[in-house]
Each structure stands twice: as structure tokens, then as C-alpha cells.
Amino acid sequence: MEKESQNGVIETMLTGSPSEVKWFKVFRNTLEAKLRLFCFPYAGAGALIFLPWPEALPDEVEVITAQLPGHWNRLPEPPFARLLPLVESLADAIDPYLDKPFAFFGHSMGAMIGFELARQLRRSGRPLPRHLFVSGRRAPQIRETEPPIYNLPDVELIGELRKLNGTPAEVLEDRELMALVLPIIRADLSICQTYIYRPEPPLDCPITVFGGVSDEECSETRLSAWAQQTIATYRKEMFPGDHFFLHQSQTALLRSLAYELHKLAATV
């Protein structure tokens, strides 16, 4: 099913039941795709952050973006505030779309989602990703040492968001808009900051880790520890920028991702 969005972009949605379709969106349908790339957003973001990606990635790759409850066109739905219930729901929703080889990409919160979703699929005996791309997130077995911010009063939380440099200043200064989005941001931050890692055997898919050289939240040491989560190959690549380098160095990141996906598609 296709419809033209307000900005003129053809938005194609996968066929399936309404409950399945609303979880995933495809901005450019590639019927001859050999590989699907599922993309998971960072806290506070929705599927639209991946809108430019299909044009920069190989034609044999179909880019599918996750749209979580409470975000974008699912704004009326209550957002998840814990990771494992979210992952269990995602595993059920993604099941009809695992008929082709696939990979996961996630940034920050999205990296956690991709990692735990891969483990949930393994626990339930479903197909596993051929590659896991994680971005801007420390390895899951490393505990956070900073106090949580999701439960701060509004004014203090907005101040912390300003420091993170991921929300435009005009948005932070718009009281009506912040009243709308702050509960969503709180829920997403709660997903990240209440997460408890439970040891399981390493995954058998390759893991590629992307990081920002100026990301104060996620040092190279914390990124390198992802190597412990796979028995396959591991690679790390750093880009100019802070925690939101995926926007600041988007062209370089997508060039690297396109190269990896092209190699992967050639093997399926």
C-alpha cells in the first residue's frame, strides 16, 4: 500500500495486519531486495530520522524503520518505559517480515533494542540477523555510572537535554511542544536507564560498532567491549562528532554502512 506524504515522499508500508504494519515503515519499497535492514531510533526520535537513508544505501537493501508507540503517528499510544516488554512486542510484530535475510541498525537506545531483539529472536527460535550494527552506545554489559535523568523535574530534565545537543534549542524553548514530547522522552530515557543486562551466550552474527570521537557518553573503551557479545567478526569505526554523529557525519556513516551491506547482500 502506498500513499504520498505531505512532504512529497512516497511512503510504502509493508502489507500485514494493522498491528504489524504500524510498527514498521518502508520509505522506498525494493521488491527485488536481497536483504532487509531494520533501523531502530534513539530516545525521543521516530522513523523519520532514517528518511534519507534508502537513497544512500544499495538497491538490493530494503530499509525498514521501526515506529515505536508514542512516537510520530503513534503519538496517542502510551510509550514503553522498559526495554524487555518493548522487545517482546517487537519480536511478535517483526515475525512476518523475517522471510528474507536481514540486519539490524540502532543508535543509542536503538542499539539496545537491536541487541536485545536479536537475543529475543534467538530465545524464541526465530531467524537471527545476519549482522548487527550498533551506534553510539556502550556495550550492554557495562553498567552506567551516571545517575539517571529520566525522573528529574521538567526544568532540570530540559537542561540535561540541552547538554546532550540532540534537541534543537527552538524545540526546548517551546513550552507547548515540550509538554507534548517530554513524557515520550522520559519513557525512552527510562528504557535506557533502567535496563539490566542479563548474561547470555554471545551472538553468532558479526557486530559492527560506530562511534563519535567527541561523544563524552560513550568512550572507545566502552564501544570496544561490544566484541564480547559475538563469536563472529567484530569491527569498530569512529566518526567526527558527538553523541549525534549519525547526523553530523551522516554521509560518511552511510558510505561505510552501504559498503558493509553490499558485501552482506552478495552472500545471501
BELURUR-V490874 format. One record per residue. N is the residue number from 0. RES is the residue in three letters. OMEGA is omega in degrees with one decimal (none if undefined). NEAR is the number of other ideal C-beta (glycine too) atoms within 12 Angstrom. Layout:
n:N res:RES omega:OMEGA near:NEAR
n:N res:RES omega:OMEGA near:NEAR
//
This chain:
n:0 res:MET omega:-178.4 near:15
n:1 res:GLU omega:172.5 near:16
n:2 res:LYS omega:179.9 near:14
n:3 res:GLU omega:-178.9 near:12
n:4 res:SER omega:-175.8 near:18
n:5 res:GLN omega:-178.7 near:9
n:6 res:ASN omega:174.8 near:11
n:7 res:GLY omega:-179.6 near:10
n:8 res:VAL omega:176.0 near:21
n:9 res:ILE omega:-178.2 near:18
n:10 res:GLU omega:-178.3 near:28
n:11 res:THR omega:179.4 near:26
n:12 res:MET omega:177.3 near:28
n:13 res:LEU omega:175.7 near:36
n:14 res:THR omega:-178.9 near:16
n:15 res:GLY omega:178.4 near:22
n:16 res:SER omega:179.5 near:16
n:17 res:PRO omega:-178.4 near:13
n:18 res:SER omega:178.5 near:18
n:19 res:GLU omega:-174.7 near:25
n:20 res:VAL omega:-174.0 near:24
n:21 res:LYS omega:179.3 near:27
n:22 res:TRP omega:-173.0 near:39
n:23 res:PHE omega:179.3 near:38
n:24 res:LYS omega:177.0 near:42
n:25 res:VAL omega:-178.3 near:37
n:26 res:PHE omega:173.8 near:36
n:27 res:ARG omega:-177.3 near:29
n:28 res:ASN omega:179.0 near:22
n:29 res:THR omega:-173.1 near:25
n:30 res:LEU omega:-178.6 near:15
n:31 res:GLU omega:-176.6 near:13
n:32 res:ALA omega:174.9 near:30
n:33 res:LYS omega:-170.3 near:25
n:34 res:LEU omega:174.3 near:34
n:35 res:ARG omega:174.9 near:39
n:36 res:LEU omega:175.2 near:47
n:37 res:PHE omega:-177.1 near:45
n:38 res:CYS omega:-177.7 near:46
n:39 res:PHE omega:-171.8 near:49
n:40 res:PRO omega:174.9 near:41
n:41 res:TYR omega:-176.1 near:42
n:42 res:ALA omega:177.5 near:48
n:43 res:GLY omega:-176.0 near:39
n:44 res:ALA omega:177.4 near:35
n:45 res:GLY omega:-175.0 near:30
n:46 res:ALA omega:-174.8 near:34
n:47 res:LEU omega:179.8 near:23
n:48 res:ILE omega:179.9 near:34
n:49 res:PHE omega:-176.8 near:41
n:50 res:LEU omega:-178.7 near:28
n:51 res:PRO omega:-169.0 near:22
n:52 res:TRP omega:-174.9 near:36
n:53 res:PRO omega:-177.7 near:34
n:54 res:GLU omega:-178.4 near:19
n:55 res:ALA omega:-175.9 near:26
n:56 res:LEU omega:-175.0 near:36
n:57 res:PRO omega:-179.4 near:30
n:58 res:ASP omega:-177.9 near:21
n:59 res:GLU omega:-179.9 near:26
n:60 res:VAL omega:175.4 near:42
n:61 res:GLU omega:-176.4 near:36
n:62 res:VAL omega:-178.3 near:41
n:63 res:ILE omega:-175.6 near:43
n:64 res:THR omega:178.2 near:39
n:65 res:ALA omega:175.7 near:46
n:66 res:GLN omega:-172.2 near:36
n:67 res:LEU omega:176.4 near:43
n:68 res:PRO omega:179.8 near:28
n:69 res:GLY omega:-176.7 near:32
n:70 res:HIS omega:173.3 near:38
n:71 res:TRP omega:-175.7 near:29
n:72 res:ASN omega:176.1 near:22
n:73 res:ARG omega:-176.3 near:24
n:74 res:LEU omega:-178.9 near:18
n:75 res:PRO omega:-177.0 near:13
n:76 res:GLU omega:178.3 near:20
n:77 res:PRO omega:179.6 near:17
n:78 res:PRO omega:173.4 near:33
n:79 res:PHE omega:177.1 near:33
n:80 res:ALA omega:177.6 near:29
n:81 res:ARG omega:-171.3 near:24
n:82 res:LEU omega:-171.6 near:38
n:83 res:LEU omega:174.6 near:25
n:84 res:PRO omega:177.3 near:24
n:85 res:LEU omega:-178.5 near:37
n:86 res:VAL omega:178.5 near:35
n:87 res:GLU omega:177.7 near:22
n:88 res:SER omega:178.1 near:27
n:89 res:LEU omega:-179.3 near:41
n:90 res:ALA omega:178.0 near:33
n:91 res:ASP omega:-177.3 near:23
n:92 res:ALA omega:-175.8 near:31
n:93 res:ILE omega:-172.4 near:38
n:94 res:ASP omega:-178.4 near:25
n:95 res:PRO omega:-174.1 near:22
n:96 res:TYR omega:-178.5 near:33
n:97 res:LEU omega:179.4 near:30
n:98 res:ASP omega:174.2 near:15
n:99 res:LYS omega:173.2 near:27
n:100 res:PRO omega:-174.6 near:28
n:101 res:PHE omega:175.5 near:39
n:102 res:ALA omega:177.5 near:45
n:103 res:PHE omega:166.9 near:49
n:104 res:PHE omega:175.4 near:51
n:105 res:GLY omega:177.4 near:45
n:106 res:HIS omega:177.2 near:45
n:107 res:SER omega:176.2 near:41
n:108 res:MET omega:179.7 near:45
n:109 res:GLY omega:176.6 near:44
n:110 res:ALA omega:176.3 near:44
n:111 res:MET omega:179.8 near:46
n:112 res:ILE omega:-178.9 near:47
n:113 res:GLY omega:-179.6 near:48
n:114 res:PHE omega:-177.6 near:44
n:115 res:GLU omega:176.1 near:40
n:116 res:LEU omega:176.6 near:43
n:117 res:ALA omega:179.7 near:44
n:118 res:ARG omega:177.4 near:35
n:119 res:GLN omega:177.2 near:32
n:120 res:LEU omega:178.6 near:31
n:121 res:ARG omega:180.0 near:23
n:122 res:ARG omega:-177.0 near:19
n:123 res:SER omega:175.5 near:19
n:124 res:GLY omega:-179.8 near:11
n:125 res:ARG omega:177.7 near:22
n:126 res:PRO omega:-178.0 near:25
n:127 res:LEU omega:176.8 near:30
n:128 res:PRO omega:176.4 near:40
n:129 res:ARG omega:-179.9 near:35
n:130 res:HIS omega:176.1 near:39
n:131 res:LEU omega:176.8 near:47
n:132 res:PHE omega:179.5 near:48
n:133 res:VAL omega:-169.9 near:52
n:134 res:SER omega:171.9 near:50
n:135 res:GLY omega:-179.4 near:47
n:136 res:ARG omega:176.5 near:43
n:137 res:ARG omega:177.8 near:36
n:138 res:ALA omega:-171.5 near:31
n:139 res:PRO omega:-177.7 near:37
n:140 res:GLN omega:179.1 near:21
n:141 res:ILE omega:-177.8 near:22
n:142 res:ARG omega:175.5 near:14
n:143 res:GLU omega:-179.7 near:24
n:144 res:THR omega:-179.6 near:11
n:145 res:GLU omega:178.0 near:17
n:146 res:PRO omega:179.9 near:12
n:147 res:PRO omega:178.8 near:20
n:148 res:ILE omega:-174.8 near:28
n:149 res:TYR omega:-176.6 near:33
n:150 res:ASN omega:178.1 near:17
n:151 res:LEU omega:170.9 near:20
n:152 res:PRO omega:-173.6 near:13
n:153 res:ASP omega:-175.9 near:21
n:154 res:VAL omega:-179.6 near:14
n:155 res:GLU omega:179.0 near:18
n:156 res:LEU omega:178.0 near:30
n:157 res:ILE omega:176.0 near:27
n:158 res:GLY omega:177.5 near:16
n:159 res:GLU omega:177.9 near:29
n:160 res:LEU omega:177.8 near:32
n:161 res:ARG omega:179.4 near:20
n:162 res:LYS omega:-177.7 near:18
n:163 res:LEU omega:173.3 near:29
n:164 res:ASN omega:-179.6 near:22
n:165 res:GLY omega:-179.1 near:35
n:166 res:THR omega:-179.7 near:30
n:167 res:PRO omega:-177.9 near:18
n:168 res:ALA omega:-178.5 near:13
n:169 res:GLU omega:175.9 near:11
n:170 res:VAL omega:-179.6 near:21
n:171 res:LEU omega:-177.4 near:26
n:172 res:GLU omega:179.8 near:14
n:173 res:ASP omega:-174.0 near:16
n:174 res:ARG omega:-178.9 near:15
n:175 res:GLU omega:179.6 near:10
n:176 res:LEU omega:-179.8 near:17
n:177 res:MET omega:176.5 near:27
n:178 res:ALA omega:179.7 near:15
n:179 res:LEU omega:-171.0 near:17
n:180 res:VAL omega:-175.9 near:31
n:181 res:LEU omega:176.5 near:33
n:182 res:PRO omega:178.2 near:23
n:183 res:ILE omega:179.2 near:35
n:184 res:ILE omega:177.7 near:39
n:185 res:ARG omega:-178.5 near:34
n:186 res:ALA omega:179.8 near:31
n:187 res:ASP omega:177.8 near:41
n:188 res:LEU omega:176.6 near:37
n:189 res:SER omega:174.8 near:29
n:190 res:ILE omega:-177.1 near:38
n:191 res:CYS omega:-167.5 near:40
n:192 res:GLN omega:174.4 near:31
n:193 res:THR omega:-177.9 near:24
n:194 res:TYR omega:175.8 near:35
n:195 res:ILE omega:-179.1 near:17
n:196 res:TYR omega:176.0 near:22
n:197 res:ARG omega:-175.8 near:15
n:198 res:PRO omega:172.3 near:11
n:199 res:GLU omega:176.2 near:19
n:200 res:PRO omega:177.9 near:13
n:201 res:PRO omega:175.6 near:26
n:202 res:LEU omega:177.8 near:34
n:203 res:ASP omega:174.8 near:20
n:204 res:CYS omega:175.9 near:31
n:205 res:PRO omega:175.6 near:32
n:206 res:ILE omega:171.8 near:42
n:207 res:THR omega:-176.7 near:38
n:208 res:VAL omega:176.0 near:44
n:209 res:PHE omega:179.6 near:42
n:210 res:GLY omega:176.2 near:43
n:211 res:GLY omega:-174.7 near:35
n:212 res:VAL omega:-179.0 near:23
n:213 res:SER omega:-179.5 near:21
n:214 res:ASP omega:-178.1 near:33
n:215 res:GLU omega:179.9 near:20
n:216 res:GLU omega:-167.6 near:31
n:217 res:CYS omega:-179.1 near:39
n:218 res:SER omega:178.1 near:23
n:219 res:GLU omega:178.9 near:23
n:220 res:THR omega:179.0 near:15
n:221 res:ARG omega:176.8 near:28
n:222 res:LEU omega:-175.7 near:36
n:223 res:SER omega:-178.5 near:23
n:224 res:ALA omega:174.0 near:27
n:225 res:TRP omega:-179.6 near:40
n:226 res:ALA omega:-179.3 near:25
n:227 res:GLN omega:-175.0 near:23
n:228 res:GLN omega:177.5 near:37
n:229 res:THR omega:171.6 near:29
n:230 res:ILE omega:176.7 near:14
n:231 res:ALA omega:-177.4 near:20
n:232 res:THR omega:179.4 near:22
n:233 res:TYR omega:177.7 near:26
n:234 res:ARG omega:178.2 near:26
n:235 res:LYS omega:178.1 near:28
n:236 res:GLU omega:-178.1 near:29
n:237 res:MET omega:-178.2 near:26
n:238 res:PHE omega:174.2 near:33
n:239 res:PRO omega:177.2 near:21
n:240 res:GLY omega:-179.7 near:28
n:241 res:ASP omega:-176.5 near:25
n:242 res:HIS omega:-179.0 near:35
n:243 res:PHE omega:178.7 near:35
n:244 res:PHE omega:-179.0 near:33
n:245 res:LEU omega:171.3 near:41
n:246 res:HIS omega:-175.8 near:31
n:247 res:GLN omega:179.2 near:21
n:248 res:SER omega:-173.2 near:28
n:249 res:GLN omega:-177.3 near:28
n:250 res:THR omega:-179.4 near:20
n:251 res:ALA omega:179.2 near:23
n:252 res:LEU omega:-178.2 near:35
n:253 res:LEU omega:176.0 near:31
n:254 res:ARG omega:179.3 near:20
n:255 res:SER omega:-180.0 near:30
n:256 res:LEU omega:179.0 near:39
n:257 res:ALA omega:179.0 near:29
n:258 res:TYR omega:-179.3 near:22
n:259 res:GLU omega:-178.0 near:33
n:260 res:LEU omega:177.3 near:40
n:261 res:HIS omega:177.2 near:24
n:262 res:LYS omega:-178.4 near:24
n:263 res:LEU omega:-179.7 near:33
n:264 res:ALA omega:-179.3 near:29
n:265 res:ALA omega:-176.4 near:16
n:266 res:THR omega:-176.4 near:16
n:267 res:VAL omega:none near:21
//
